[in-house]
Amino acid sequence: MTRATTVLPAGTWDAASAVGTVTLPVAERHRRRIRLPVDDGGDVLLDLPDAVMLVDGDGLALDDGGVLRVVAAAEEVADIACTDPLHLARMAWHLGNRHLPLQVVDAHTLRIAWDHVIAAMVQGLGAGVRRRSAPFQPEGGAYSGGGHGHGHGHHHQDDHGHDH
């Protein structure tokens, strides 16, 4: 079985040279080792040294020299329309306070996985909500290396009992 052993971050490789694609929802894009179905048939073994959050447009370098393009699958999401950037910041705070994965679509729109309870909450806070099927690419955490899960760049000598 062909193996993918390296992730080429989106924008750093020639996507037109891809030999195929793998389409995955967000829940299946944080991986280290798994058999992935290639969209046009067959499988590839993802075999990375560490777990990585794959994003739409990443390349998976194959041991035979080819590259597969990662595609974010469309999934049920809520697009949250805010009145202005300040309103967006408030909505992001409320959603972050609930530890929800969140995508910033633009200066007026946030995207979360569909949840009717959260949709009602943000409508009560003055935002519009549109349920739709779309790719979901949540922001990486502050320590996730910008969405690719490469650690947070420093080592701790204590039990995380300090402020960042």
N, C-alpha and C positions, 0 to 999 in steps of 0.2 A: 504494500500500500504506500502511496506517495505521502510524504510527510511535509508539513509546514513547520519550520523551525524558527522563523524570524518574522516579526511584524514590521512592515514598512509604514510609518505614519502617513496618514492622508496628506496629500500635497507634496510629498517628498519623492514620489516615484511616478512614472509615466503610466497612468491608469489605462491609456489606450492600448498598452501592451499586455493587458491582463489576458490570461488564457481561459478564464472562467470567473464565476462569481459564487459566493456563498451568502445567502440571505437569511439573516437571523434577527429575532426580536431582541429587545434590550436584555431580557432575563437570560438569554443564552449567549451574550457577548462578553461576559467576564469569565474567561477560561484560561486554563493552563494546558490541559491534556484531554482531548475528546475527539471522537470520530465525527467529522462534519460532512453532511451531504452537500455535494457540489450541485448547483442549480441545474446544469445540463446533464446530470447523471454521474454516478460514481460517488466515491467518498475520498476524503483526505484525512489524515491523522494530524490534528493540531498537537504539536509536541514542543511546548515552550519551556524555558527554564523556570519561569515564574508566571503566575496568573496575570493577565493583562485585560483591561477593558478595551475591547475592539470597538472602533467607531466607523461610521459610514465613510467609505473611501480608503480605509486602510488596505494595505496589500499584505498578503500572506506569501512569503517567499518559500517556494517548494524546493525540495532537495533535487528535483530534476531540472531546475533552472527557471521554471515558469513562476508566475505570480497570479494568485487569485485575488479578486477585489471583494472586500467585505461590503455588503449592502444591508442597511438598516431596514428591516421588514416593517411594513405598515401595521400598526396596531391601534386598538381603541384608546384614544386620548381625549383630553379636554383642553381646548385652546381657551385661555383666559384672557379676555380683552380688557385692558386697563385704560383709564381715561388719559393718563399722562405718566411720565417716568416716575414721579413721586408716588402715584397710586400703584404702579408696578412694584416699586420698592416695598410698599406696605404689604401687597399681596405676597411677594416673595418672602417677606418676614413671617407672615402667618403660615405659609406652606412649609417653610423651613423649620418653623417651630414644631411642626408635626413630622419632621424628618422625612418628608416626601421627596423622592427624586424629581427634579425639576429641570426643564429646558427653557432657556431664555431665547425666544424666537426672534424678537425684535424689541425696540424701545417701548412697545405698548402691549406685547403679548408674551405670556408664559404658557408652557405646555406641561401637563402632568398625565400620568396614566389615568384613564377614566375611573372616577369614583363618584357616585351620585351624591354621597354625603358631603364630600369636599366641594363638589359643584354647587350645592345649595349654600354652603358656607360662604364661598367667594361671591356668589350672587347677592347674599345678604350684606356683604361688604362693598357692594356697588360695582362689581365687575360683571362683564358679560361672559357667558360660557357657551362654547360651541363643541358639541360632541362630534368627533370625526375619526376617520381611519387615516393615520399618517405615521411616518417614521418617528421614533422617539429617541432622542439623543440627550439624556440628562447631563447636566454639568458634573464634572468630576469633583470630588471633594478637595478641600484645601491641601490635603496631603497626598492626593492621588496622582500627581504629576500631570495635571491638565487633561485628565480623562483616560490616560493610558496606564494608570495603576503602577507607576514605577517607584513607589515609596515616597517618603517625604524628605529625603535629602540630609537628615542629620540623625545622629544616634543619641539615645538617652542613657544616662547613668542612673536614673532614678525611676520611680514608678509613675511617671507622667504627672507628678504632683506640682508641676509648674505651669505658668500661663504662657500662651503663645501670643 
